[in-house]
Amino acid sequence: MPKEALKVAIAGLGTVGGGTVKVLQNHADEIAARCGRPVVITAVAALSKEGLGFDISGYAWYDDAVAMAKDADADVFVELIGGSEGVARAAVEAALNAGRHVVTANKALI
């Protein structure tokens, strides 16, 4: 029986967030083999969909990272917004309060 997919929500679609989306899209089979189950993006959040250069049409869209952290169908919330206060902090707190695992590349926030 296949293992249930790990569902990921990504906040921030700039250089790092966009790169993360592309890696998960382009290497899904290899990642699933290494992890023992599929890792799928279920939701993304950014201020705008314009000019991304990659396809996000298959994911739930949020223009509010805090709302996504609370409401998205995800096991893991990936914060790639940046900054130690404001939206990044509020979104991470919301994700933790919702019982989600949090991943961040944001040293300032930690």
C-alpha distances in whole Angstrom, upper triangle without the diagonal:
4,6,9,12,15,18,21,25,28,31,34,34,37,37,34,32,32,31,28,27,28,26,23,23,24,22,19,17,19,18,14,15,17,15,12,11,13,16,18,21,22,26,29,32,36,39,39,37,40,40,36,36,32,30,29,29,25,25,27,31,33,36,36,34,35,33,30,30,30,29,26,22,21,20,23,26,28,32,33,37,39,42,42,43,43,40,37,38,38,34,33,35,33,30,30,32,29,26,25,25,27,28,31,34,37,39,41,39,38
4,7,9,12,15,18,22,24,28,30,30,33,33,30,28,28,27,24,23,24,22,19,20,21,18,15,13,15,15,11,11,14,12,9,7,9,13,14,18,19,22,25,29,32,36,35,33,36,36,33,32,28,26,25,25,22,22,24,27,30,33,33,31,32,31,27,27,28,26,23,20,18,17,20,23,24,28,30,33,35,38,39,40,40,36,34,35,35,31,30,32,31,27,28,29,26,24,22,22,25,25,28,30,33,35,38,36,35
4,6,9,12,15,19,22,25,28,28,31,31,28,26,27,26,22,22,23,21,18,19,20,18,15,14,15,13,10,11,13,10,7,5,8,11,12,16,17,20,23,27,30,34,34,32,35,35,31,31,28,26,24,25,21,21,22,26,27,31,31,28,29,28,25,24,25,23,21,17,16,14,16,20,21,25,27,30,32,35,36,37,36,33,31,32,32,28,27,29,27,24,24,26,23,21,19,18,21,22,25,27,30,32,35,33,32
4,7,9,13,16,19,22,25,26,29,29,26,24,25,24,21,20,22,20,16,18,20,18,14,14,16,14,11,13,14,11,10,7,7,9,10,13,13,17,20,23,27,30,31,29,32,33,29,29,26,24,22,22,18,18,19,22,24,28,27,25,26,24,21,21,21,20,17,13,12,11,14,17,19,23,25,28,30,33,33,34,34,30,28,29,29,25,24,26,24,21,21,23,20,18,16,16,19,20,23,26,28,31,33,31,30
4,6,9,13,16,19,22,22,25,25,23,20,21,21,17,16,18,16,13,14,16,15,11,12,14,11,9,12,13,10,9,6,5,6,6,10,10,14,17,20,24,27,27,25,29,29,25,26,22,20,18,19,16,15,16,19,21,25,24,22,23,22,19,18,20,18,15,12,10,9,11,14,16,20,22,24,27,30,31,31,31,28,26,27,26,23,22,24,22,19,20,22,19,17,15,15,17,17,20,23,25,28,30,28,28
4,6,10,13,16,19,20,23,23,20,18,19,19,15,14,17,15,12,14,16,15,12,13,14,11,10,13,13,9,10,7,6,5,6,8,10,12,15,18,21,25,26,24,27,28,24,25,21,20,18,19,16,14,16,18,19,23,22,19,20,20,16,16,17,16,13,10,8,6,8,11,12,16,18,21,24,26,27,28,28,24,22,23,23,20,18,21,19,16,17,19,16,14,12,11,13,13,17,19,22,24,27,24,24
4,7,10,14,17,17,20,21,19,16,17,17,14,13,16,15,11,13,16,15,13,15,16,13,12,16,16,13,14,11,9,6,5,6,6,9,11,15,18,22,22,21,24,25,22,23,19,18,15,16,13,11,12,15,16,19,19,16,17,16,13,13,14,13,10,7,5,5,6,9,11,14,16,19,22,25,25,26,25,22,20,21,21,17,16,19,17,13,15,17,14,13,10,11,12,13,16,18,21,24,26,23,23
4,6,10,13,14,17,18,15,12,14,14,11,10,13,13,10,12,15,15,13,16,17,13,13,17,16,14,16,13,11,7,6,5,6,7,9,12,15,19,19,18,22,22,19,20,17,16,13,15,13,10,11,13,14,16,16,13,15,15,11,11,13,12,9,8,5,6,5,6,7,11,13,15,18,21,22,23,22,18,17,18,18,14,14,16,15,12,14,16,14,13,10,10,10,10,12,15,17,20,22,20,20
4,7,10,11,15,16,14,11,12,14,11,10,14,14,12,13,17,17,15,19,20,16,17,20,20,17,19,17,14,11,9,6,6,5,6,8,11,15,16,15,19,20,17,19,16,15,12,14,12,9,9,10,10,13,12,10,11,11,8,8,11,10,7,8,6,8,6,5,6,9,11,13,16,18,20,20,19,15,14,16,15,11,12,15,13,10,13,15,13,13,10,10,10,10,12,14,16,19,21,18,19
4,6,8,11,13,10,7,9,11,8,8,12,13,11,13,16,17,16,19,20,17,18,21,21,18,21,19,16,12,11,7,8,6,5,6,9,13,14,13,16,17,14,16,14,14,11,14,13,10,10,10,10,12,12,9,11,12,9,9,13,13,10,12,10,11,9,6,5,6,7,9,13,16,17,18,17,14,12,14,15,11,11,15,14,11,14,17,15,16,12,12,10,9,10,12,13,17,18,16,18
4,7,9,12,10,7,10,12,11,10,14,15,14,16,19,20,19,23,23,20,22,25,24,22,25,22,20,16,14,11,11,8,6,5,6,10,12,12,15,16,14,16,15,15,12,15,15,12,12,10,9,9,9,6,9,11,8,8,12,13,11,14,12,14,11,8,6,5,6,6,10,13,15,15,13,10,9,12,12,9,10,13,12,11,14,16,15,17,14,13,11,10,10,12,12,16,16,14,16
4,6,9,8,5,8,11,10,10,13,15,15,16,19,20,20,24,24,21,23,26,25,24,27,25,22,18,17,13,14,11,8,6,5,8,10,11,13,14,11,14,14,15,13,16,17,14,14,12,10,10,10,8,12,13,11,12,16,16,15,17,16,17,14,11,9,7,5,5,8,12,14,15,13,10,9,13,14,11,12,16,15,14,17,20,19,20,17,17,14,12,11,11,11,15,15,14,17
4,7,7,4,5,8,9,8,10,13,13,14,16,18,18,22,23,20,22,26,25,24,26,24,21,18,16,13,14,11,8,7,6,9,9,9,11,10,7,10,10,11,10,14,15,13,14,11,11,11,12,11,15,16,14,15,18,19,16,18,17,19,16,13,11,10,7,8,11,14,18,18,17,14,13,17,17,15,16,19,19,18,21,23,22,23,20,19,16,15,13,13,14,18,18,18,20
4,6,5,5,8,10,10,12,14,15,16,17,19,20,24,24,22,25,27,26,26,29,27,24,21,19,16,18,15,12,11,8,10,10,11,11,10,8,10,11,14,13,17,18,16,17,15,15,14,15,14,17,19,17,18,21,22,20,22,20,22,19,16,13,11,8,8,10,14,17,18,17,15,14,17,19,17,18,21,21,20,23,25,25,26,22,21,18,16,14,13,13,17,17,17,20
4,6,5,6,9,10,11,12,14,15,16,18,20,23,22,21,24,26,25,24,28,26,24,20,19,17,19,17,14,14,12,14,14,14,14,12,10,11,12,15,15,19,20,18,20,18,18,17,19,17,20,22,20,20,24,25,22,24,22,23,20,17,14,13,9,10,11,15,18,20,20,18,16,19,21,19,19,23,24,22,24,27,27,27,24,22,19,16,14,12,13,16,17,18,20
4,5,5,6,9,10,10,12,14,15,16,18,21,20,18,21,23,22,21,25,24,21,18,17,15,18,16,13,13,12,15,16,15,16,15,12,13,13,15,15,19,20,18,19,18,18,18,18,16,19,21,18,18,22,23,21,22,19,20,17,15,11,10,7,9,10,14,17,19,19,17,14,17,20,17,17,21,21,20,22,25,24,24,21,19,16,13,11,9,11,14,15,16,17
4,5,5,6,9,10,11,12,14,15,16,20,20,17,20,23,21,20,23,22,19,16,15,12,14,12,9,10,10,13,13,13,14,14,10,12,11,13,12,16,16,14,15,14,14,14,15,13,16,18,15,15,19,19,17,18,16,17,14,12,9,8,6,8,10,14,17,18,18,15,13,16,18,15,15,19,19,17,20,22,22,22,18,17,14,12,10,10,12,15,17,16,18
4,5,5,6,9,10,10,12,14,15,19,19,17,20,22,22,21,24,22,19,16,15,12,14,13,10,11,10,13,13,11,12,11,7,9,8,10,10,14,15,13,15,14,15,15,17,15,19,20,17,18,21,21,19,20,18,19,17,15,12,12,9,11,14,17,20,22,21,18,16,20,21,18,19,22,22,20,23,26,24,25,21,20,18,15,14,13,15,19,20,20,22
4,5,5,6,9,10,10,12,14,17,16,15,18,20,19,19,22,21,18,15,15,13,16,15,13,14,14,17,16,15,16,14,11,11,10,12,13,16,17,16,18,17,18,19,20,18,21,23,20,20,24,24,21,21,19,20,17,16,13,13,11,13,15,19,21,23,23,21,18,21,23,20,20,24,24,22,24,27,26,26,22,20,18,15,14,12,15,18,20,20,22
4,5,5,6,9,10,11,12,15,15,12,15,18,17,16,19,18,15,12,12,10,13,13,11,13,14,17,17,16,18,16,13,13,11,13,12,16,15,14,16,16,17,18,19,16,19,21,17,17,21,21,18,18,16,16,14,13,10,11,9,12,14,18,21,22,22,19,17,20,21,18,18,21,21,19,21,24,23,22,19,17,15,12,11,11,14,17,19,19,20
4,6,5,6,9,10,10,14,15,13,15,18,18,17,19,17,14,11,10,8,11,11,9,12,13,16,15,14,15,15,11,11,8,9,9,12,12,11,13,13,15,16,18,16,19,20,16,17,20,20,16,17,15,16,14,13,11,12,11,14,16,20,23,24,23,20,18,21,22,19,19,22,22,19,22,24,23,23,19,18,16,14,14,14,17,20,22,21,23
4,5,5,6,8,10,13,13,12,15,17,17,18,20,18,15,13,12,11,14,14,12,15,15,19,17,15,16,15,11,10,7,9,10,13,13,13,16,16,18,20,21,19,23,23,20,21,24,23,20,20,18,19,17,17,14,16,14,17,19,23,25,27,26,23,21,25,26,22,22,26,25,23,25,28,26,26,22,21,19,17,17,16,19,22,24,24,25
4,5,5,6,8,11,10,9,12,14,14,14,17,16,13,11,11,11,15,15,14,17,18,21,21,19,20,18,15,14,11,12,13,16,15,15,18,19,21,22,23,21,24,25,21,21,25,24,21,20,18,18,16,16,14,16,14,18,20,23,26,28,27,25,22,25,26,23,22,26,26,23,25,28,26,25,22,20,18,16,16,15,19,21,24,24,24
4,6,6,5,9,10,8,10,13,13,12,15,13,10,7,7,8,11,13,13,16,17,21,20,18,20,19,16,15,12,12,12,15,13,13,16,17,19,21,22,20,22,23,19,19,22,21,18,17,15,15,14,14,12,15,15,18,20,24,26,27,27,24,22,24,25,22,21,24,24,21,23,26,24,23,19,18,17,15,16,16,19,22,25,24,24
4,6,6,9,11,10,11,14,15,15,17,15,11,10,8,8,12,13,13,16,18,21,20,17,19,18,14,13,10,9,10,12,11,12,15,16,19,21,23,21,24,24,20,21,24,23,19,18,16,18,16,17,15,18,17,20,22,26,28,30,29,26,24,27,27,24,24,27,26,23,25,28,26,25,22,21,20,18,19,19,22,25,28,27,28
4,6,8,9,10,12,14,14,15,17,16,13,12,11,12,15,17,17,20,21,24,22,20,21,19,16,14,11,11,13,15,14,15,19,20,22,24,26,24,27,27,24,24,27,26,23,22,20,21,19,20,18,20,19,22,24,28,31,32,32,29,26,29,30,27,26,30,29,26,28,31,29,28,25,23,22,20,21,21,24,27,29,29,29
4,6,5,6,9,10,11,12,14,13,11,10,11,12,16,18,18,21,23,26,25,23,24,22,19,17,14,15,16,18,16,17,20,22,24,26,27,25,28,28,24,25,28,27,23,22,20,20,18,19,18,20,20,23,25,29,31,33,32,29,27,29,31,27,26,30,29,26,28,31,29,27,24,22,21,19,20,20,24,26,29,28,29
4,6,5,6,9,10,10,12,10,7,7,8,10,13,16,17,20,22,26,25,23,25,23,20,19,15,15,15,17,14,15,18,20,23,25,26,24,27,26,23,23,26,24,21,19,17,17,16,18,17,20,20,23,26,29,31,33,32,29,27,29,30,26,25,28,28,24,26,29,26,25,22,20,20,18,20,21,24,27,30,29,29
4,5,5,6,9,10,10,9,8,9,11,14,17,19,21,24,26,30,29,26,28,27,23,22,19,18,18,20,17,18,22,24,26,29,30,28,30,30,26,26,29,27,24,21,19,19,19,21,20,23,23,27,29,33,34,36,36,33,30,32,33,29,28,31,31,27,29,31,29,27,24,23,23,21,23,24,27,30,33,32,31
4,5,5,6,9,10,10,9,10,12,15,19,21,22,25,27,30,30,28,29,28,24,23,20,20,20,22,20,21,24,26,28,30,31,28,31,31,27,27,30,29,25,23,21,20,19,21,20,23,23,26,28,32,33,35,35,33,30,32,33,30,28,31,31,27,29,32,30,28,24,22,22,20,22,22,26,28,31,30,30
4,5,5,6,8,8,7,7,10,13,16,18,19,22,24,28,28,26,28,27,23,22,19,19,19,21,19,19,21,23,25,28,28,25,27,28,24,23,26,25,22,20,17,16,16,18,16,20,20,24,25,29,30,32,32,29,27,28,29,26,25,28,27,24,25,28,26,24,21,18,19,17,19,19,23,25,28,27,27
4,5,5,6,5,4,6,9,13,15,18,20,23,26,30,29,27,30,29,25,24,21,20,20,21,19,19,21,24,26,28,29,26,28,28,24,24,26,25,21,19,17,16,16,18,18,21,22,26,28,31,32,34,34,31,28,30,31,27,26,28,28,24,25,28,25,23,20,19,20,18,21,22,25,28,31,29,28
4,6,5,7,8,10,13,16,19,22,24,27,29,33,33,31,33,32,28,27,24,23,23,25,22,22,25,27,29,32,32,30,31,32,28,27,29,29,25,23,20,19,19,22,21,24,25,29,30,34,35,37,37,34,31,33,34,30,29,31,31,27,28,31,29,26,23,21,22,21,23,24,28,29,33,32,31
4,6,8,9,10,14,17,20,22,23,27,29,32,33,31,33,32,28,27,24,24,24,26,23,23,26,28,29,32,32,29,30,31,27,26,29,28,25,23,20,18,18,20,19,23,23,27,28,31,32,34,35,32,29,31,32,29,27,29,29,26,26,29,27,25,22,19,20,18,21,21,25,27,30,29,28
4,5,7,8,12,15,17,20,22,25,27,31,31,30,32,31,28,27,24,24,23,25,22,21,24,26,27,30,29,26,28,28,25,23,25,25,22,20,17,15,14,17,17,21,22,25,27,30,30,32,33,30,27,28,29,26,24,26,26,23,23,26,24,21,18,16,17,16,19,20,24,25,28,27,26
4,7,9,13,16,18,22,23,27,30,33,34,32,34,34,30,30,26,25,25,26,23,22,25,27,29,32,32,29,30,30,26,25,27,26,23,20,18,16,16,20,20,24,25,28,30,33,34,35,36,33,30,31,32,28,26,29,28,24,25,27,25,23,20,18,20,19,22,24,27,29,32,30,29
4,7,10,13,15,18,21,24,27,31,31,29,32,31,28,27,24,23,22,23,19,19,21,24,26,29,29,26,27,27,23,23,24,23,20,17,15,13,14,18,18,22,23,27,29,32,32,34,34,31,28,29,30,26,25,27,26,22,23,26,23,21,18,17,19,18,21,23,26,28,31,29,29
4,6,10,12,15,18,21,24,28,28,25,28,28,24,24,20,19,18,19,16,16,18,21,23,26,26,24,25,25,21,21,23,21,18,15,13,13,13,16,16,20,21,25,27,30,31,32,32,29,27,28,28,25,24,26,25,21,23,25,22,21,18,17,18,17,20,22,25,28,30,28,28
4,7,10,12,14,18,21,24,24,22,25,25,21,21,18,17,16,17,14,13,16,18,20,23,23,20,22,22,18,18,20,19,15,13,11,10,10,13,13,16,18,21,23,26,27,29,28,25,23,25,25,21,20,23,22,18,20,22,20,18,15,14,15,14,17,18,21,24,27,25,25
4,6,9,11,15,18,22,21,19,22,23,19,19,16,14,12,14,11,10,12,15,17,20,20,18,20,19,16,16,18,17,13,11,9,10,10,12,12,16,17,20,23,26,27,28,27,24,22,24,24,20,20,22,21,18,20,22,19,18,15,15,15,15,17,19,22,25,27,25,25
4,6,8,11,14,18,18,16,19,19,16,17,13,12,9,11,9,7,9,11,13,16,17,15,17,16,13,13,16,14,11,10,8,10,10,10,10,13,14,17,20,23,25,25,24,21,19,21,21,17,17,20,19,16,18,20,18,18,14,14,14,14,16,17,20,23,25,23,24
4,7,11,14,17,17,16,19,20,17,18,15,13,10,11,8,5,6,9,11,15,15,14,15,14,10,12,14,11,8,7,7,10,10,10,11,14,16,18,21,24,25,25,24,20,19,21,20,16,17,20,17,15,18,19,16,17,14,15,15,15,17,20,21,25,26,24,25
4,7,11,14,14,13,16,18,15,17,14,12,9,10,9,5,4,6,7,11,11,10,12,11,7,10,12,10,6,7,8,11,10,9,10,12,13,15,18,21,23,22,21,17,16,19,17,14,15,18,15,13,17,18,15,16,14,15,14,15,16,18,20,23,24,22,23
4,7,10,11,10,13,15,12,14,12,11,8,10,10,7,6,5,6,9,10,8,11,11,8,10,13,12,9,11,10,13,12,10,9,10,11,12,15,18,20,20,18,14,14,17,16,13,14,17,15,14,17,19,17,18,15,16,14,14,14,16,17,21,22,20,22
4,7,8,9,12,14,12,15,14,13,10,12,13,10,9,6,5,5,6,5,9,9,7,9,12,12,10,13,13,15,14,11,10,10,10,9,13,16,18,17,15,11,11,15,14,11,13,16,14,13,17,18,17,19,16,17,15,15,14,16,16,20,20,18,21
4,5,7,10,12,10,14,13,14,11,14,15,12,12,8,7,5,7,7,11,11,10,12,15,15,14,17,16,19,17,13,12,11,10,8,12,14,17,16,14,11,11,15,14,12,15,17,16,16,19,21,20,22,19,20,17,17,15,16,16,20,19,18,21
4,7,9,12,11,15,15,16,14,16,18,15,14,10,8,5,7,9,12,13,12,15,17,17,17,20,20,22,20,17,16,14,13,10,13,15,18,17,14,11,13,16,15,14,17,19,18,18,22,23,22,24,22,23,20,20,18,19,18,22,21,20,23
4,5,8,9,12,13,13,12,13,16,14,13,10,9,7,10,12,15,15,14,17,19,19,18,21,21,24,22,19,17,16,15,13,16,18,21,20,18,15,16,20,19,17,20,22,21,21,25,26,25,27,24,25,22,22,20,21,21,24,24,23,26
4,7,6,10,10,10,8,10,13,12,12,9,10,9,12,13,17,17,15,18,20,19,17,20,20,23,22,19,18,17,16,15,18,21,24,23,21,18,18,22,21,19,21,24,23,22,26,27,25,27,25,25,23,22,21,22,22,26,26,25,28
4,6,9,10,11,11,12,16,15,16,12,13,12,15,17,20,20,19,22,24,23,21,24,24,27,25,22,21,20,18,16,20,22,25,25,23,20,21,24,24,22,24,27,26,25,29,30,29,31,28,28,26,25,24,23,24,27,27,27,30
4,6,9,10,11,13,17,17,18,15,16,15,18,19,22,23,21,23,26,25,23,25,25,28,26,23,21,20,18,17,20,22,26,26,24,22,22,26,26,24,26,29,28,27,30,32,31,32,29,29,27,25,23,23,23,27,27,27,30
4,6,8,9,12,14,14,15,13,14,14,17,17,21,21,19,21,24,23,21,22,22,24,22,20,18,17,15,15,18,21,24,25,23,20,20,24,24,21,23,27,26,24,28,30,28,29,26,26,23,22,20,20,21,24,25,25,27
4,7,10,12,15,15,17,16,18,17,20,20,24,24,22,24,27,26,23,24,24,26,24,22,20,20,17,18,20,24,27,28,26,24,23,27,27,25,26,29,29,27,30,32,31,32,28,28,26,23,22,22,23,26,27,27,30
4,7,9,11,12,15,14,16,17,20,19,23,23,20,22,25,24,21,21,21,23,21,20,18,19,17,18,21,24,27,28,27,24,23,26,27,24,25,28,27,25,28,31,29,29,26,25,24,22,21,21,23,26,27,27,29
4,6,8,9,12,12,15,16,19,19,22,21,19,21,24,22,19,19,19,22,20,19,18,19,18,19,22,26,29,29,27,24,23,27,27,23,25,28,26,24,28,30,27,28,25,25,24,22,22,22,24,28,29,28,30
4,6,6,8,8,11,13,16,15,19,18,15,17,20,18,15,16,16,19,18,16,16,17,16,17,21,24,27,27,25,21,21,24,24,20,22,25,23,21,25,26,24,25,22,22,21,20,20,21,23,27,28,26,28
4,6,8,8,12,14,17,17,20,19,16,19,21,18,15,16,17,20,20,19,18,20,19,20,24,27,30,29,27,24,24,27,26,22,24,27,25,23,26,28,25,26,23,24,23,23,24,25,26,30,31,29,31
4,7,9,13,16,18,18,20,19,15,18,20,17,14,13,14,17,18,17,17,19,20,21,25,28,30,30,28,24,24,27,26,22,23,26,24,22,25,26,23,24,21,22,22,22,23,24,26,30,31,29,31
4,6,9,13,14,14,17,15,12,14,16,14,10,10,11,15,15,14,14,16,17,18,22,25,27,26,24,21,20,23,22,18,20,22,20,18,21,23,20,21,18,19,19,19,20,22,23,27,28,26,28
4,7,10,12,12,14,12,9,12,13,11,8,9,11,14,14,13,14,16,17,18,21,24,26,25,23,19,19,21,20,16,18,21,18,16,20,21,18,19,17,19,18,19,20,22,23,27,28,25,27
4,7,9,10,12,11,8,12,13,11,9,12,13,16,16,14,14,15,15,15,19,22,24,23,20,16,17,20,18,15,18,20,17,16,20,21,19,21,18,20,19,19,19,21,22,26,26,24,26
4,5,7,9,7,6,10,11,10,9,12,13,16,16,13,14,13,14,13,17,19,21,20,17,13,14,17,15,12,15,17,15,14,18,19,17,19,17,19,17,18,18,20,20,24,24,21,24
4,6,9,8,8,11,13,13,12,16,16,19,18,15,15,14,14,12,16,17,19,18,15,11,13,16,14,12,15,17,15,16,19,20,19,21,19,21,19,19,19,20,20,23,23,21,24
4,6,5,6,9,10,11,11,15,15,18,17,13,14,12,13,11,15,16,17,15,12,9,11,13,11,9,12,14,12,13,16,17,16,19,17,19,17,18,17,19,18,22,21,18,21
4,5,5,6,9,10,10,13,13,15,13,10,10,9,10,9,12,14,15,13,11,7,8,10,9,6,9,11,9,10,13,14,13,16,14,15,13,14,13,16,15,18,18,15,18
4,5,5,6,9,10,14,13,15,14,10,12,10,13,11,14,14,15,13,10,7,8,9,6,4,8,9,6,8,11,11,11,14,13,15,13,15,15,17,16,19,18,15,18
4,5,5,6,8,12,12,15,14,12,14,13,15,14,17,18,18,16,14,10,12,13,10,8,11,11,8,9,13,12,11,14,13,16,15,17,17,20,19,23,22,19,21
4,5,5,5,9,9,12,11,9,11,11,13,13,16,18,19,17,15,11,12,13,11,8,10,12,9,8,12,13,11,13,11,14,13,14,15,18,18,21,21,18,20
4,6,6,9,9,10,9,6,9,9,12,13,15,17,17,16,14,11,10,11,9,6,7,8,6,5,8,9,8,10,8,10,10,12,13,16,16,19,19,16,17
4,6,9,10,11,11,10,13,13,16,16,18,19,19,18,16,13,13,13,10,8,10,9,6,6,9,8,6,9,9,12,12,15,16,20,20,22,22,19,20
4,7,8,11,12,11,14,15,18,18,21,22,22,21,19,15,16,16,14,11,13,13,9,9,12,11,8,11,11,14,14,17,19,22,22,25,25,22,23
4,6,9,10,9,12,13,16,17,20,22,23,22,20,16,16,17,15,12,13,14,11,10,13,13,10,12,10,13,13,15,17,20,21,24,25,22,23
4,7,9,10,13,15,18,19,23,25,25,25,23,20,19,20,18,15,16,17,14,11,14,15,11,12,10,13,14,16,18,22,23,26,27,24,25
4,6,7,10,13,16,18,20,23,23,23,22,19,17,18,17,14,13,15,13,10,12,13,10,10,7,9,11,12,15,18,20,23,24,21,22
4,7,10,13,16,19,21,23,23,23,23,20,18,18,18,14,13,15,13,10,11,13,10,8,5,6,9,11,14,18,19,22,23,20,20
4,6,10,13,15,17,20,20,20,20,17,15,16,16,12,11,13,12,8,10,12,11,9,5,5,6,7,11,14,16,18,20,17,17
4,6,10,12,14,16,17,17,17,14,11,12,12,9,8,11,10,6,9,12,10,10,6,6,5,6,9,12,13,16,17,14,15
4,6,9,11,14,15,16,16,13,10,12,13,10,9,12,12,9,11,15,14,13,10,8,6,5,6,9,10,13,15,13,14
4,6,8,10,11,13,12,10,7,9,11,8,7,11,11,10,12,15,15,15,12,11,7,6,5,7,8,11,12,10,12
4,6,9,12,13,13,11,8,11,13,11,10,14,15,13,15,18,18,19,16,14,11,9,6,6,7,11,12,11,13
4,7,10,11,10,8,6,9,11,10,10,14,14,14,16,19,19,20,17,16,13,12,9,9,8,11,11,10,13
4,7,9,9,9,6,9,12,11,11,14,16,16,17,20,20,21,19,18,14,12,9,8,6,8,8,8,11
4,6,7,8,6,8,11,12,12,14,16,16,17,20,21,22,20,19,15,14,11,11,7,9,6,6,10
4,7,9,7,6,10,11,11,12,15,16,16,18,20,21,19,18,15,14,11,12,8,8,5,4,8
4,7,6,5,7,10,10,11,13,15,16,17,19,21,20,19,16,16,14,15,11,12,9,7,11
4,6,6,6,9,10,11,12,14,16,17,18,20,19,20,17,17,15,16,13,15,12,10,14
4,6,5,6,8,10,10,12,14,15,16,18,17,17,15,15,13,15,13,15,13,11,14
4,6,5,6,9,10,11,12,14,15,17,15,15,12,12,10,11,9,12,10,8,11
4,5,5,6,9,10,11,12,14,16,14,14,11,12,11,13,10,12,10,7,9
4,6,5,6,9,10,10,12,14,14,15,12,14,13,16,13,15,14,10,13
4,5,5,6,9,10,10,13,11,12,10,12,11,14,13,15,14,11,13
4,5,5,6,9,10,11,9,9,7,9,9,12,11,13,13,9,10
4,5,5,6,9,10,10,11,9,12,12,15,14,15,15,11,12
4,6,5,6,9,9,11,10,13,14,17,16,18,18,14,15
4,5,5,6,5,7,7,10,12,16,15,18,18,14,15
4,5,5,5,7,7,11,12,16,16,17,17,14,14
4,5,7,10,11,14,16,20,19,20,20,16,16
4,6,9,11,14,16,20,20,22,22,18,19
4,7,9,13,16,20,20,22,22,19,18
4,6,10,13,17,17,19,20,17,17
4,7,10,14,15,17,18,15,15
4,7,10,11,13,15,12,11
4,7,9,11,13,11,11
4,5,8,10,8,9
4,6,9,9,9
4,5,6,7
4,5,5
4,6
4
